């Protein structure tokens, strides 16, 4: 299978939290697009990926910041 250059340009950029210590612990990576947020296990790479609409992701992150989730 070959990937066209335009397909590569459309791939999201993955990042880890600024709270991640980089020591290989339990971390997630996120990638934001115009329409959604993508979340994956940093140790497992591309599979599986959870895709959430931006509004849902923002509500989730806000609830975490407010200590409303475990």
C-alpha positions as CSV (number, residue, x, y, z in Angstrom):
1,X,0.0,0.0,0.0
2,X,1.3,3.4,-0.8
3,X,0.4,6.7,0.8
4,X,0.0,9.9,-1.2
5,X,1.8,13.0,0.1
6,X,-1.6,14.7,0.5
7,X,-2.7,11.9,2.8
8,X,0.3,12.4,5.0
9,X,-0.3,16.1,5.2
10,X,-3.8,15.4,6.4
11,X,-2.7,13.2,9.3
12,X,-3.1,14.8,12.7
13,X,-0.2,15.7,14.9
14,X,-0.1,13.6,18.1
15,X,1.0,15.1,21.5
16,X,1.2,14.1,25.1
17,X,0.1,16.0,28.2
18,X,2.5,18.5,29.7
19,X,1.9,16.5,32.9
20,X,3.5,13.4,31.3
21,X,7.0,12.7,32.7
22,X,8.2,10.8,29.6
23,X,9.3,7.8,31.7
24,X,7.0,5.4,29.9
25,X,4.2,5.5,32.4
26,X,0.5,5.3,31.7
27,X,0.0,8.2,29.3
28,X,-2.3,9.0,26.4
29,X,-1.6,10.9,23.3
30,X,-4.1,13.3,21.7
31,X,-4.5,14.8,18.3
32,X,-6.9,17.6,17.6
33,X,-8.6,18.3,14.2
34,X,-11.2,20.9,13.3
35,X,-14.0,18.4,14.0
36,X,-12.7,16.0,16.7
37,X,-10.2,15.0,19.3
38,X,-8.5,11.6,18.9
39,X,-7.1,9.8,21.9
40,X,-4.8,6.7,22.0
41,X,-2.5,4.8,24.4
42,X,1.0,6.2,24.0
43,X,2.5,2.7,24.2
44,X,0.2,1.1,21.6
45,X,0.6,3.6,18.8
46,X,-2.1,3.9,16.1
47,X,-4.5,1.2,17.4
48,X,-7.0,1.6,18.9
49,X,-8.0,5.3,18.6
50,X,-10.9,6.9,20.3
51,X,-12.5,9.7,18.3
52,X,-14.6,12.3,20.2
53,X,-16.4,15.4,18.9
54,X,-14.6,18.6,20.0
55,X,-17.5,19.7,22.3
56,X,-17.4,16.4,24.1
57,X,-13.7,16.5,24.5
58,X,-13.8,20.1,25.9
59,X,-16.5,19.0,28.4
60,X,-14.4,16.0,29.5
61,X,-11.2,18.1,30.0
62,X,-13.1,20.8,31.8
63,X,-14.6,18.2,34.2
64,X,-11.2,16.7,34.8
65,X,-9.8,20.2,35.7
66,X,-12.7,20.8,38.1
67,X,-12.0,17.5,39.9
68,X,-15.5,16.1,38.9
69,X,-14.1,12.8,37.6
70,X,-12.4,10.1,39.8
